[in-house]
Amino acid sequence: MGKDINNILYSNSATGKTKKQISLFVTFILVWYLILNTGWIHGLIVLKKSL
């Protein structure tokens, strides 16, 4: 089991996918945080600027 996890972690394609998922997750959290704290409209403006 541990060997499989290591293979997944250290194979480049899996790592790339994981990093992409993590960055998407972090982006989602930041956007959600902004929306909760600043309201929908301001959150959408900030999101458009960051994209």
N, C-alpha and C positions, 0 to 999 in steps of 0.2 A: 504493500500500500504506500509506504513512505517513498519507495523508489519511483512509483508512478507519479506521485506528486512532484518529486524533484524533476522528473523528465518533463512534466507539463510546465513547471516553472522555468526551466532552463532551455526549452525549445523556443526558438525565436518567434515563430508564428504565434504560439500560445501567449508568449510574453507580450507581443505586440497587441494581441486581442485584449488581454487583461488590462494593459495600460490604457487602451482606448476605452474600455468599459469603466475603469476607475476614473478617468478624466471626464467621461460623460456623467458619471454618478456625482462627482465633485461639482461639475457645472450645474447639474440639476439642483443640488443642495444649495449652492450659492444663489441661484435664481429664485428658488423657493424662499430662502432667507430674505432676499431683497424684496420679493413680493409681499411677504408677511410684514416687513418693517416699513415699507415705503408705499404700499398700495399697488394695485394692478397696473395702472397706467404708467406710473413712474418706473416700475419694474420692467415693463415691456420696452420702454424707451431705453433704459440701461442695457437690456438684452440686445436690442437692435444695434446700439453703439458698440457693444463688445463683439458682435458678429461683424 
